[in-house]
Amino acid sequence: MDFLVPRERKRSGVNSKKSKRKCVEKEELTPTTTTVETTTTSNAVPLGNNSDEAAPKQYSWDKRDKVDPKDYMLTGLKDVTAGRLPGKLNGQQFVIQDCENCDIFVLDHSAAVTVDDCVNCRLVLGPVKGSVFFRDCKDIKCVVACQQFRTRDCKKMEVFLCCATQPIIESSTGVRLACFQYYYPQLAAHFKDAGLSVFNNNWSNVHDFTPVAGETNWSLLPESTAVLDSVPAPDSGSEFKSVRILGDAAHSIVPLTRGARRKDSQESCLFVFFAGDYATANARKMIDLATAAGLVLVQTKEVCMRPEDVKRVFQKQAEEMVQWTSSGPVIAMEMNGEGVVEACKKLASEVFSGAKVFVSEDKHSSCRDVDSFFNFADMQMGL
């Protein structure tokens, strides 16, 4: 993938890497227009006098609103609260650069976001269809949902992350991560518009491009860390105060997962909902019920499965499940805790008896079920 190729770190000469980068980004943000040139010659034959000439034909692209690049960037800000309210970006790319001690709220979905040369800033980035790239930043605290996440030449970051692929850090130190915990009323719709699933979150599966022997460039934040303590909600004098923002796990649009942290128990259980009218709602309800019962949600995935995939993953139980995959993707979760298999089987029979589900049969086969499914899911997603 292109984003995995490290760029030249140092440049010499008059033009620094910073100025060159800004020139490139300015060009990328400038709207593309097509100009049709007309040439007149001495042999041209007039088609009629001015009064008889028809009005120029209007095309659909002539009627489009002109894009001002300044609407899609924040640059050179200091000690202010800024950003974009829902409905202001509508899938465009966005650039944040040269900001210091700012609170930035981008509460809309976008195509891609780059954050360059920012210091001591707190950011909330709504769902991003493509990549979020932090470069040459320091003392950053942020909430991010995206397809790809990458840092380069950054120091001291706290990231509450939902990332569909493996997060990547390069030449960065002091990066600490936690599972995404956030809510505002339009967030679910923005996830959908960005093509992201709330169940595909690899926040703790970090790849360090430039590891240093004996040093740890990244770590996980304590589970008790509250997102609004790191990235406070807008103050009462801000235009963003009108947006209802919540940071507790109970309201978070993304399920709170344990991730790569050490499991409390050696017993885990695979619970899978096959596609149906209420698969997403059932999955959320299952998570709520299981966590209320003291079980721990380790990881989730939403992926499509072919008949051969079902047979390979579920083996003996696969026969009746093959036809269930034709309706859409499956939503799977790994629950952990003592007695988790029996607890999940009880919930399946008492609460989800009308749904198409798979639950590990016993604690002896459950580990194989978990490994088999999530290894398949990681391969499916190219992790």
BALOBA-1460 file (C-alpha; in Angstrom, 3 decimals):
// residues 383
<rec num="1" residu="m" x="0.000" y="0.000" z="0.000"/>
<rec num="2" residu="d" x="1.285" y="3.444" z="-0.848"/>
<rec num="3" residu="f" x="0.907" y="4.802" z="2.656"/>
<rec num="4" residu="l" x="3.392" y="2.247" z="3.931"/>
<rec num="5" residu="v" x="6.289" y="3.745" z="1.926"/>
<rec num="6" residu="p" x="8.317" y="6.088" z="4.160"/>
<rec num="7" residu="r" x="9.108" y="9.446" z="2.641"/>
<rec num="8" residu="e" x="12.511" y="11.118" z="2.777"/>
<rec num="9" residu="r" x="12.882" y="12.445" z="6.316"/>
<rec num="10" residu="k" x="15.299" y="15.350" z="5.727"/>
<rec num="11" residu="r" x="15.580" y="17.700" z="2.798"/>
<rec num="12" residu="s" x="18.318" y="20.264" z="2.084"/>
<rec num="13" residu="g" x="18.213" y="23.526" z="0.175"/>
<rec num="14" residu="v" x="15.925" y="26.537" z="0.314"/>
<rec num="15" residu="n" x="12.681" y="24.630" z="0.066"/>
<rec num="16" residu="s" x="12.124" y="22.683" z="3.307"/>
<rec num="17" residu="k" x="10.019" y="19.521" z="3.546"/>
<rec num="18" residu="k" x="7.399" y="21.583" z="5.347"/>
<rec num="19" residu="s" x="7.029" y="24.182" z="2.574"/>
<rec num="20" residu="k" x="7.024" y="21.560" z="-0.145"/>
<rec num="21" residu="r" x="4.413" y="19.514" z="1.682"/>
<rec num="22" residu="k" x="2.144" y="22.551" z="2.008"/>
<rec num="23" residu="c" x="2.482" y="23.365" z="-1.690"/>
<rec num="24" residu="v" x="1.489" y="19.841" z="-2.636"/>
<rec num="25" residu="e" x="-1.473" y="19.841" z="-0.264"/>
<rec num="26" residu="k" x="-2.643" y="23.235" z="-1.521"/>
<rec num="27" residu="e" x="-2.627" y="21.879" z="-5.059"/>
<rec num="28" residu="e" x="-4.539" y="18.777" z="-3.968"/>
<rec num="29" residu="l" x="-7.206" y="20.876" z="-2.295"/>
<rec num="30" residu="t" x="-7.616" y="23.247" z="-5.259"/>
<rec num="31" residu="p" x="-10.762" y="22.305" z="-7.197"/>
<rec num="32" residu="t" x="-10.177" y="21.054" z="-10.721"/>
<rec num="33" residu="t" x="-11.877" y="22.972" z="-13.517"/>
<rec num="34" residu="t" x="-11.895" y="22.383" z="-17.242"/>
<rec num="35" residu="t" x="-11.296" y="25.347" z="-19.537"/>
<rec num="36" residu="v" x="-12.331" y="25.124" z="-23.160"/>
<rec num="37" residu="e" x="-10.249" y="27.396" z="-25.390"/>
<rec num="38" residu="t" x="-11.761" y="28.869" z="-28.556"/>
<rec num="39" residu="t" x="-9.726" y="30.106" z="-31.490"/>
<rec num="40" residu="t" x="-10.940" y="32.676" z="-34.006"/>
<rec num="41" residu="t" x="-9.394" y="33.121" z="-37.478"/>
<rec num="42" residu="s" x="-9.826" y="35.544" z="-40.305"/>
<rec num="43" residu="n" x="-11.785" y="32.905" z="-42.210"/>
<rec num="44" residu="a" x="-14.422" y="32.485" z="-39.505"/>
<rec num="45" residu="v" x="-17.968" y="32.813" z="-40.807"/>
<rec num="46" residu="p" x="-20.397" y="34.703" z="-38.527"/>
<rec num="47" residu="l" x="-23.434" y="32.694" z="-37.544"/>
<rec num="48" residu="g" x="-25.722" y="35.681" z="-37.241"/>
<rec num="49" residu="n" x="-25.964" y="39.061" z="-35.597"/>
<rec num="50" residu="n" x="-25.809" y="39.464" z="-31.838"/>
<rec num="51" residu="s" x="-29.539" y="39.846" z="-31.403"/>
<rec num="52" residu="d" x="-30.266" y="36.531" z="-33.070"/>
<rec num="53" residu="e" x="-27.593" y="34.455" z="-31.298"/>
<rec num="54" residu="a" x="-28.869" y="31.826" z="-28.848"/>
<rec num="55" residu="a" x="-27.837" y="31.971" z="-25.182"/>
<rec num="56" residu="p" x="-24.822" y="29.790" z="-24.289"/>
<rec num="57" residu="k" x="-25.793" y="26.242" z="-23.413"/>
<rec num="58" residu="q" x="-25.663" y="25.451" z="-19.698"/>
<rec num="59" residu="y" x="-24.082" y="22.221" z="-18.517"/>
<rec num="60" residu="s" x="-24.491" y="20.529" z="-15.131"/>
<rec num="61" residu="w" x="-20.871" y="21.205" z="-14.196"/>
<rec num="62" residu="d" x="-21.402" y="24.926" z="-14.817"/>
<rec num="63" residu="k" x="-24.064" y="24.976" z="-12.127"/>
<rec num="64" residu="r" x="-21.994" y="23.357" z="-9.393"/>
<rec num="65" residu="d" x="-21.001" y="25.475" z="-6.431"/>
<rec num="66" residu="k" x="-17.390" y="26.543" z="-6.523"/>
<rec num="67" residu="v" x="-15.211" y="24.995" z="-3.824"/>
<rec num="68" residu="d" x="-13.113" y="27.282" z="-1.676"/>
<rec num="69" residu="p" x="-10.073" y="25.366" z="-0.390"/>
<rec num="70" residu="k" x="-10.131" y="27.483" z="2.770"/>
<rec num="71" residu="d" x="-13.391" y="25.790" z="3.750"/>
<rec num="72" residu="y" x="-11.505" y="22.508" z="4.051"/>
<rec num="73" residu="m" x="-8.500" y="23.505" z="6.108"/>
<rec num="74" residu="l" x="-7.507" y="25.011" z="9.443"/>
<rec num="75" residu="t" x="-4.100" y="26.648" z="9.476"/>
<rec num="76" residu="g" x="-2.051" y="28.892" z="11.731"/>
<rec num="77" residu="l" x="-4.487" y="28.945" z="14.659"/>
<rec num="78" residu="k" x="-3.503" y="29.562" z="18.272"/>
<rec num="79" residu="d" x="-5.437" y="29.417" z="21.563"/>
<rec num="80" residu="v" x="-8.853" y="29.011" z="19.918"/>
<rec num="81" residu="t" x="-11.678" y="26.507" z="19.484"/>
<rec num="82" residu="a" x="-12.324" y="25.729" z="15.816"/>
<rec num="83" residu="g" x="-13.491" y="23.003" z="13.433"/>
<rec num="84" residu="r" x="-16.533" y="22.088" z="11.376"/>
<rec num="85" residu="l" x="-20.106" y="21.351" z="12.409"/>
<rec num="86" residu="p" x="-22.058" y="18.360" z="11.021"/>
<rec num="87" residu="g" x="-22.956" y="18.814" z="7.354"/>
<rec num="88" residu="k" x="-20.054" y="21.136" z="6.501"/>
<rec num="89" residu="l" x="-17.609" y="18.651" z="4.958"/>
<rec num="90" residu="n" x="-19.846" y="15.957" z="3.474"/>
<rec num="91" residu="g" x="-17.001" y="13.635" z="2.519"/>
<rec num="92" residu="q" x="-14.343" y="16.142" z="1.421"/>
<rec num="93" residu="q" x="-10.713" y="15.864" z="2.505"/>
<rec num="94" residu="f" x="-9.498" y="18.137" z="5.302"/>
<rec num="95" residu="v" x="-6.167" y="19.640" z="6.355"/>
<rec num="96" residu="i" x="-5.102" y="20.897" z="9.789"/>
<rec num="97" residu="q" x="-1.686" y="22.520" z="10.098"/>
<rec num="98" residu="d" x="0.441" y="24.856" z="12.211"/>
<rec num="99" residu="c" x="-2.031" y="25.028" z="15.093"/>
<rec num="100" residu="e" x="-1.005" y="25.575" z="18.717"/>
<rec num="101" residu="n" x="-2.990" y="25.075" z="21.920"/>
<rec num="102" residu="c" x="-6.290" y="24.637" z="20.072"/>
<rec num="103" residu="d" x="-9.441" y="22.602" z="20.602"/>
<rec num="104" residu="i" x="-10.514" y="21.296" z="17.200"/>
<rec num="105" residu="f" x="-13.837" y="19.563" z="16.515"/>
<rec num="106" residu="v" x="-14.379" y="18.155" z="13.016"/>
<rec num="107" residu="l" x="-17.845" y="16.709" z="13.566"/>
<rec num="108" residu="d" x="-18.522" y="15.398" z="10.069"/>
<rec num="109" residu="h" x="-17.378" y="12.572" z="7.799"/>
<rec num="110" residu="s" x="-14.508" y="13.197" z="5.394"/>
<rec num="111" residu="a" x="-12.412" y="11.477" z="2.728"/>
<rec num="112" residu="a" x="-8.992" y="11.929" z="4.350"/>
<rec num="113" residu="v" x="-7.384" y="14.113" z="7.014"/>
<rec num="114" residu="t" x="-3.786" y="15.270" z="7.434"/>
<rec num="115" residu="v" x="-2.578" y="16.982" z="10.605"/>
<rec num="116" residu="d" x="0.829" y="18.673" z="10.310"/>
<rec num="117" residu="d" x="3.083" y="20.639" z="12.652"/>
<rec num="118" residu="c" x="0.537" y="21.011" z="15.443"/>
<rec num="119" residu="v" x="1.499" y="21.429" z="19.115"/>
<rec num="120" residu="n" x="-0.519" y="20.994" z="22.303"/>
<rec num="121" residu="c" x="-3.859" y="20.503" z="20.563"/>
<rec num="122" residu="r" x="-6.945" y="18.452" z="21.304"/>
<rec num="123" residu="l" x="-8.818" y="17.105" z="18.293"/>
<rec num="124" residu="v" x="-11.991" y="15.195" z="17.497"/>
<rec num="125" residu="l" x="-12.142" y="13.847" z="13.947"/>
<rec num="126" residu="g" x="-15.444" y="12.435" z="12.689"/>
<rec num="127" residu="p" x="-15.352" y="9.217" z="10.616"/>
<rec num="128" residu="v" x="-12.762" y="9.286" z="7.824"/>
<rec num="129" residu="k" x="-13.290" y="7.050" z="4.794"/>
<rec num="130" residu="g" x="-9.562" y="6.872" z="4.049"/>
<rec num="131" residu="s" x="-6.493" y="7.796" z="6.049"/>
<rec num="132" residu="v" x="-5.690" y="10.038" z="8.991"/>
<rec num="133" residu="f" x="-2.028" y="11.079" z="8.950"/>
<rec num="134" residu="f" x="-0.312" y="12.989" z="11.778"/>
<rec num="135" residu="r" x="3.111" y="14.424" z="10.888"/>
<rec num="136" residu="d" x="5.581" y="16.438" z="12.961"/>
<rec num="137" residu="c" x="3.109" y="16.924" z="15.804"/>
<rec num="138" residu="k" x="3.713" y="17.108" z="19.564"/>
<rec num="139" residu="d" x="1.531" y="16.902" z="22.666"/>
<rec num="140" residu="i" x="-1.628" y="15.824" z="20.872"/>
<rec num="141" residu="k" x="-4.781" y="14.305" z="22.369"/>
<rec num="142" residu="c" x="-7.372" y="13.112" z="19.890"/>
<rec num="143" residu="v" x="-10.452" y="11.048" z="19.097"/>
<rec num="144" residu="v" x="-10.221" y="9.406" z="15.667"/>
<rec num="145" residu="a" x="-12.325" y="6.999" z="13.559"/>
<rec num="146" residu="c" x="-10.840" y="6.011" z="10.204"/>
<rec num="147" residu="q" x="-9.885" y="3.326" z="7.717"/>
<rec num="148" residu="q" x="-6.137" y="3.905" z="8.151"/>
<rec num="149" residu="f" x="-4.214" y="5.652" z="10.926"/>
<rec num="150" residu="r" x="-0.577" y="6.693" z="10.759"/>
<rec num="151" residu="t" x="1.847" y="8.954" z="12.596"/>
<rec num="152" residu="r" x="5.300" y="10.111" z="11.545"/>
<rec num="153" residu="d" x="7.811" y="12.179" z="13.491"/>
<rec num="154" residu="c" x="5.342" y="12.731" z="16.325"/>
<rec num="155" residu="k" x="5.913" y="12.951" z="20.088"/>
<rec num="156" residu="k" x="3.529" y="12.451" z="23.001"/>
<rec num="157" residu="m" x="0.123" y="11.528" z="21.656"/>
<rec num="158" residu="e" x="-3.007" y="10.136" z="23.318"/>
<rec num="159" residu="v" x="-5.333" y="8.566" z="20.748"/>
<rec num="160" residu="f" x="-8.839" y="7.218" z="21.348"/>
<rec num="161" residu="l" x="-9.014" y="5.194" z="18.178"/>
<rec num="162" residu="c" x="-11.367" y="3.244" z="15.937"/>
<rec num="163" residu="c" x="-9.340" y="1.976" z="12.978"/>
<rec num="164" residu="a" x="-10.434" y="-0.633" z="10.454"/>
<rec num="165" residu="t" x="-6.852" y="-1.588" z="9.619"/>
<rec num="166" residu="q" x="-3.636" y="-1.898" z="11.610"/>
<rec num="167" residu="p" x="-2.518" y="1.476" z="13.067"/>
<rec num="168" residu="i" x="1.001" y="2.424" z="12.025"/>
<rec num="169" residu="i" x="3.536" y="4.656" z="13.747"/>
<rec num="170" residu="e" x="6.846" y="5.748" z="12.246"/>
<rec num="171" residu="s" x="9.674" y="7.671" z="13.885"/>
<rec num="172" residu="s" x="7.255" y="8.493" z="16.692"/>
<rec num="173" residu="t" x="7.572" y="8.224" z="20.476"/>
<rec num="174" residu="g" x="5.257" y="8.431" z="23.443"/>
<rec num="175" residu="v" x="2.179" y="7.301" z="21.508"/>
<rec num="176" residu="r" x="-0.532" y="5.939" z="23.826"/>
<rec num="177" residu="l" x="-3.777" y="4.444" z="22.587"/>
<rec num="178" residu="a" x="-7.217" y="3.540" z="23.888"/>
<rec num="179" residu="c" x="-10.424" y="2.234" z="22.372"/>
<rec num="180" residu="f" x="-12.694" y="4.837" z="20.767"/>
<rec num="181" residu="q" x="-15.347" y="6.113" z="23.185"/>
<rec num="182" residu="y" x="-17.483" y="8.916" z="21.782"/>
<rec num="183" residu="y" x="-20.974" y="9.978" z="20.787"/>
<rec num="184" residu="y" x="-22.744" y="12.816" z="19.032"/>
<rec num="185" residu="p" x="-26.191" y="12.476" z="17.394"/>
<rec num="186" residu="q" x="-24.983" y="12.292" z="13.766"/>
<rec num="187" residu="l" x="-22.065" y="9.935" z="14.442"/>
<rec num="188" residu="a" x="-23.805" y="6.683" z="13.407"/>
<rec num="189" residu="a" x="-24.845" y="8.221" z="10.072"/>
<rec num="190" residu="h" x="-21.317" y="9.547" z="9.559"/>
<rec num="191" residu="f" x="-19.855" y="6.060" z="10.127"/>
<rec num="192" residu="k" x="-22.198" y="4.760" z="7.434"/>
<rec num="193" residu="d" x="-21.364" y="7.587" z="5.022"/>
<rec num="194" residu="a" x="-17.649" y="6.898" z="5.512"/>
<rec num="195" residu="g" x="-18.135" y="3.173" z="4.857"/>
<rec num="196" residu="l" x="-16.851" y="2.173" z="8.289"/>
<rec num="197" residu="s" x="-18.192" y="-0.570" z="10.552"/>
<rec num="198" residu="v" x="-18.261" y="0.143" z="14.296"/>
<rec num="199" residu="f" x="-17.409" y="-3.537" z="14.841"/>
<rec num="200" residu="n" x="-14.099" y="-3.401" z="12.926"/>
<rec num="201" residu="n" x="-11.681" y="-1.748" z="15.324"/>
<rec num="202" residu="n" x="-8.003" y="-2.716" z="15.457"/>
<rec num="203" residu="w" x="-7.052" y="0.096" z="17.817"/>
<rec num="204" residu="s" x="-4.522" y="-1.926" z="19.851"/>
<rec num="205" residu="n" x="-2.927" y="-3.914" z="16.999"/>
<rec num="206" residu="v" x="-0.150" y="-1.385" z="16.356"/>
<rec num="207" residu="h" x="2.713" y="-1.754" z="13.866"/>
<rec num="208" residu="d" x="5.848" y="0.259" z="14.622"/>
<rec num="209" residu="f" x="7.797" y="0.949" z="11.434"/>
<rec num="210" residu="t" x="10.882" y="2.128" z="13.309"/>
<rec num="211" residu="p" x="11.264" y="0.159" z="16.535"/>
<rec num="212" residu="v" x="14.251" y="0.882" z="18.751"/>
<rec num="213" residu="a" x="15.814" y="-1.936" z="20.742"/>
<rec num="214" residu="g" x="15.139" y="-1.553" z="24.434"/>
<rec num="215" residu="e" x="12.621" y="1.265" z="23.973"/>
<rec num="216" residu="t" x="8.826" y="1.349" z="23.743"/>
<rec num="217" residu="n" x="7.497" y="3.882" z="21.263"/>
<rec num="218" residu="w" x="3.859" y="3.116" z="22.005"/>
<rec num="219" residu="s" x="1.701" y="1.721" z="24.793"/>
<rec num="220" residu="l" x="-1.936" y="1.362" z="25.829"/>
<rec num="221" residu="l" x="-3.662" y="3.885" z="28.062"/>
<rec num="222" residu="p" x="-5.134" y="2.586" z="31.339"/>
<rec num="223" residu="e" x="-8.632" y="1.180" z="30.921"/>
<rec num="224" residu="s" x="-9.920" y="3.730" z="33.412"/>
<rec num="225" residu="t" x="-8.888" y="6.662" z="31.200"/>
<rec num="226" residu="a" x="-11.910" y="8.833" z="30.373"/>
<rec num="227" residu="v" x="-11.924" y="10.401" z="26.927"/>
<rec num="228" residu="l" x="-13.474" y="13.689" z="28.074"/>
<rec num="229" residu="d" x="-10.674" y="14.106" z="30.614"/>
<rec num="230" residu="s" x="-8.178" y="14.071" z="27.743"/>
<rec num="231" residu="v" x="-10.293" y="15.743" z="25.038"/>
<rec num="232" residu="p" x="-12.872" y="17.920" z="26.833"/>
<rec num="233" residu="a" x="-16.239" y="18.734" z="25.299"/>
<rec num="234" residu="p" x="-16.626" y="22.235" z="23.798"/>
<rec num="235" residu="d" x="-16.970" y="25.035" z="26.333"/>
<rec num="236" residu="s" x="-20.174" y="27.021" z="26.744"/>
<rec num="237" residu="g" x="-18.987" y="29.883" z="24.556"/>
<rec num="238" residu="s" x="-18.246" y="27.702" z="21.525"/>
<rec num="239" residu="e" x="-20.485" y="27.183" z="18.499"/>
<rec num="240" residu="f" x="-19.876" y="23.436" z="18.968"/>
<rec num="241" residu="k" x="-21.638" y="23.503" z="22.327"/>
<rec num="242" residu="s" x="-24.923" y="22.986" z="20.449"/>
<rec num="243" residu="v" x="-23.794" y="19.466" z="19.498"/>
<rec num="244" residu="r" x="-24.634" y="16.933" z="22.216"/>
<rec num="245" residu="i" x="-21.365" y="15.121" z="22.979"/>
<rec num="246" residu="l" x="-20.976" y="12.157" z="25.322"/>
<rec num="247" residu="g" x="-17.805" y="10.266" z="26.170"/>
<rec num="248" residu="d" x="-18.915" y="7.337" z="28.336"/>
<rec num="249" residu="a" x="-18.673" y="3.763" z="27.103"/>
<rec num="250" residu="a" x="-22.412" y="3.184" z="27.539"/>
<rec num="251" residu="h" x="-23.218" y="5.751" z="24.847"/>
<rec num="252" residu="s" x="-20.218" y="5.185" z="22.581"/>
<rec num="253" residu="i" x="-21.163" y="4.293" z="19.020"/>
<rec num="254" residu="v" x="-18.163" y="1.902" z="18.928"/>
<rec num="255" residu="p" x="-18.178" y="-1.052" z="21.366"/>
<rec num="256" residu="l" x="-15.546" y="-0.745" z="24.075"/>
<rec num="257" residu="t" x="-13.141" y="-3.678" z="23.623"/>
<rec num="258" residu="r" x="-10.267" y="-5.005" z="25.736"/>
<rec num="259" residu="g" x="-8.071" y="-5.383" z="22.658"/>
<rec num="260" residu="a" x="-4.514" y="-6.566" z="23.182"/>
<rec num="261" residu="r" x="-4.619" y="-6.092" z="26.937"/>
<rec num="262" residu="r" x="-4.163" y="-9.184" z="29.084"/>
<rec num="263" residu="k" x="-7.327" y="-11.267" z="29.424"/>
<rec num="264" residu="d" x="-8.843" y="-11.855" z="32.853"/>
<rec num="265" residu="s" x="-9.572" y="-15.512" z="32.149"/>
<rec num="266" residu="q" x="-8.264" y="-18.341" z="30.000"/>
<rec num="267" residu="e" x="-11.837" y="-19.069" z="28.909"/>
<rec num="268" residu="s" x="-13.242" y="-17.225" z="25.915"/>
<rec num="269" residu="c" x="-16.318" y="-17.773" z="23.759"/>
<rec num="270" residu="l" x="-17.107" y="-17.007" z="20.121"/>
<rec num="271" residu="f" x="-20.578" y="-15.552" z="19.568"/>
<rec num="272" residu="v" x="-21.641" y="-14.857" z="15.963"/>
<rec num="273" residu="f" x="-24.752" y="-13.192" z="14.565"/>
<rec num="274" residu="f" x="-25.508" y="-14.007" z="10.958"/>
<rec num="275" residu="a" x="-27.068" y="-11.345" z="8.741"/>
<rec num="276" residu="g" x="-30.685" y="-10.498" z="9.384"/>
<rec num="277" residu="d" x="-33.015" y="-7.581" z="9.908"/>
<rec num="278" residu="y" x="-31.822" y="-7.052" z="13.473"/>
<rec num="279" residu="a" x="-28.244" y="-8.372" z="13.417"/>
<rec num="280" residu="t" x="-26.649" y="-5.058" z="14.421"/>
<rec num="281" residu="a" x="-29.221" y="-4.355" z="17.128"/>
<rec num="282" residu="n" x="-28.901" y="-7.911" z="18.446"/>
<rec num="283" residu="a" x="-25.109" y="-7.628" z="18.569"/>
<rec num="284" residu="r" x="-25.328" y="-4.416" z="20.588"/>
<rec num="285" residu="k" x="-27.877" y="-5.970" z="22.932"/>
<rec num="286" residu="m" x="-25.702" y="-9.046" z="23.397"/>
<rec num="287" residu="i" x="-22.708" y="-6.867" z="24.312"/>
<rec num="288" residu="d" x="-24.778" y="-4.924" z="26.847"/>
<rec num="289" residu="l" x="-26.169" y="-8.066" z="28.449"/>
<rec num="290" residu="a" x="-22.814" y="-9.857" z="28.566"/>
<rec num="291" residu="t" x="-20.914" y="-6.909" z="30.056"/>
<rec num="292" residu="a" x="-23.708" y="-6.380" z="32.607"/>
<rec num="293" residu="a" x="-23.169" y="-10.017" z="33.619"/>
<rec num="294" residu="g" x="-19.481" y="-9.336" z="34.288"/>
<rec num="295" residu="l" x="-18.097" y="-10.693" z="31.012"/>
<rec num="296" residu="v" x="-15.451" y="-8.808" z="29.035"/>
<rec num="297" residu="l" x="-15.662" y="-7.959" z="25.337"/>
<rec num="298" residu="v" x="-12.218" y="-8.628" z="23.847"/>
<rec num="299" residu="q" x="-12.748" y="-7.973" z="20.136"/>
<rec num="300" residu="t" x="-15.393" y="-7.738" z="17.412"/>
<rec num="301" residu="k" x="-15.459" y="-8.106" z="13.635"/>
<rec num="302" residu="e" x="-17.976" y="-7.614" z="10.828"/>
<rec num="303" residu="v" x="-17.020" y="-9.498" z="7.652"/>
<rec num="304" residu="c" x="-18.553" y="-11.261" z="4.679"/>
<rec num="305" residu="m" x="-18.200" y="-15.028" z="4.420"/>
<rec num="306" residu="r" x="-18.438" y="-17.348" z="1.437"/>
<rec num="307" residu="p" x="-19.749" y="-20.923" z="1.782"/>
<rec num="308" residu="e" x="-16.202" y="-22.288" z="1.712"/>
<rec num="309" residu="d" x="-15.200" y="-19.850" z="4.453"/>
<rec num="310" residu="v" x="-18.055" y="-21.053" z="6.655"/>
<rec num="311" residu="k" x="-17.047" y="-24.668" z="6.183"/>
<rec num="312" residu="r" x="-13.418" y="-23.944" z="7.010"/>
<rec num="313" residu="v" x="-14.157" y="-21.836" z="10.099"/>
<rec num="314" residu="f" x="-17.117" y="-23.682" z="11.629"/>
<rec num="315" residu="q" x="-16.347" y="-27.190" z="10.332"/>
<rec num="316" residu="k" x="-18.890" y="-29.710" z="11.706"/>
<rec num="317" residu="q" x="-21.520" y="-27.053" z="12.507"/>
<rec num="318" residu="a" x="-21.201" y="-25.377" z="9.097"/>
<rec num="319" residu="e" x="-23.898" y="-27.198" z="7.117"/>
<rec num="320" residu="e" x="-26.908" y="-25.132" z="8.146"/>
<rec num="321" residu="m" x="-24.908" y="-21.922" z="8.354"/>
<rec num="322" residu="v" x="-23.858" y="-21.829" z="4.706"/>
<rec num="323" residu="q" x="-27.192" y="-20.454" z="3.512"/>
<rec num="324" residu="w" x="-27.222" y="-17.819" z="6.282"/>
<rec num="325" residu="t" x="-24.213" y="-15.999" z="4.817"/>
<rec num="326" residu="s" x="-26.027" y="-15.096" z="1.583"/>
<rec num="327" residu="s" x="-27.927" y="-12.291" z="3.336"/>
<rec num="328" residu="g" x="-24.880" y="-10.213" z="4.225"/>
<rec num="329" residu="p" x="-21.909" y="-9.957" z="6.606"/>
<rec num="330" residu="v" x="-21.661" y="-11.674" z="9.967"/>
<rec num="331" residu="i" x="-20.953" y="-9.886" z="13.267"/>
<rec num="332" residu="a" x="-18.710" y="-11.793" z="15.635"/>
<rec num="333" residu="m" x="-17.447" y="-11.114" z="19.126"/>
<rec num="334" residu="e" x="-15.037" y="-12.722" z="21.560"/>
<rec num="335" residu="m" x="-16.310" y="-12.664" z="25.124"/>
<rec num="336" residu="n" x="-14.017" y="-13.569" z="28.024"/>
<rec num="337" residu="g" x="-14.518" y="-14.606" z="31.643"/>
<rec num="338" residu="e" x="-15.008" y="-17.590" z="33.908"/>
<rec num="339" residu="g" x="-18.041" y="-19.592" z="32.783"/>
<rec num="340" residu="v" x="-18.374" y="-17.454" z="29.656"/>
<rec num="341" residu="v" x="-19.411" y="-20.302" z="27.325"/>
<rec num="342" residu="e" x="-22.345" y="-21.416" z="29.439"/>
<rec num="343" residu="a" x="-23.377" y="-17.804" z="30.027"/>
<rec num="344" residu="c" x="-23.366" y="-17.083" z="26.283"/>
<rec num="345" residu="k" x="-25.276" y="-20.267" z="25.476"/>
<rec num="346" residu="k" x="-27.911" y="-19.277" z="28.011"/>
<rec num="347" residu="l" x="-28.288" y="-15.813" z="26.462"/>
<rec num="348" residu="a" x="-28.534" y="-17.354" z="23.000"/>
<rec num="349" residu="s" x="-31.385" y="-19.655" z="24.000"/>
<rec num="350" residu="e" x="-33.289" y="-17.257" z="26.245"/>
<rec num="351" residu="v" x="-32.854" y="-13.911" z="24.484"/>
<rec num="352" residu="f" x="-31.840" y="-14.627" z="20.886"/>
<rec num="353" residu="s" x="-33.720" y="-17.851" z="20.196"/>
<rec num="354" residu="g" x="-35.241" y="-16.395" z="17.013"/>
<rec num="355" residu="a" x="-31.926" y="-15.163" z="15.590"/>
<rec num="356" residu="k" x="-29.406" y="-17.006" z="13.443"/>
<rec num="357" residu="v" x="-26.388" y="-17.386" z="15.744"/>
<rec num="358" residu="f" x="-23.353" y="-19.498" z="16.467"/>
<rec num="359" residu="v" x="-22.048" y="-20.016" z="20.012"/>
<rec num="360" residu="s" x="-19.047" y="-22.103" z="21.039"/>
<rec num="361" residu="e" x="-20.177" y="-25.537" z="22.229"/>
<rec num="362" residu="d" x="-17.882" y="-25.831" z="25.249"/>
<rec num="363" residu="k" x="-14.777" y="-24.316" z="26.779"/>
<rec num="364" residu="h" x="-12.571" y="-26.985" z="25.232"/>
<rec num="365" residu="s" x="-13.489" y="-26.018" z="21.651"/>
<rec num="366" residu="s" x="-14.042" y="-22.292" z="22.267"/>
<rec num="367" residu="c" x="-10.385" y="-21.300" z="21.936"/>
<rec num="368" residu="r" x="-10.208" y="-23.009" z="18.553"/>
<rec num="369" residu="d" x="-13.422" y="-21.247" z="17.497"/>
<rec num="370" residu="v" x="-12.046" y="-17.833" z="18.468"/>
<rec num="371" residu="d" x="-8.682" y="-18.359" z="16.775"/>
<rec num="372" residu="s" x="-10.217" y="-19.831" z="13.636"/>
<rec num="373" residu="f" x="-12.740" y="-17.049" z="13.104"/>
<rec num="374" residu="f" x="-10.556" y="-14.053" z="13.918"/>
<rec num="375" residu="n" x="-7.580" y="-15.401" z="11.936"/>
<rec num="376" residu="f" x="-9.939" y="-15.706" z="8.970"/>
<rec num="377" residu="a" x="-11.318" y="-12.190" z="9.581"/>
<rec num="378" residu="d" x="-7.815" y="-10.687" z="9.747"/>
<rec num="379" residu="m" x="-6.878" y="-12.363" z="6.459"/>
<rec num="380" residu="q" x="-10.130" y="-11.187" z="4.904"/>
<rec num="381" residu="m" x="-9.340" y="-7.602" z="5.874"/>
<rec num="382" residu="g" x="-5.712" y="-7.824" z="4.850"/>
<rec num="383" residu="l" x="-4.279" y="-7.351" z="8.338"/>
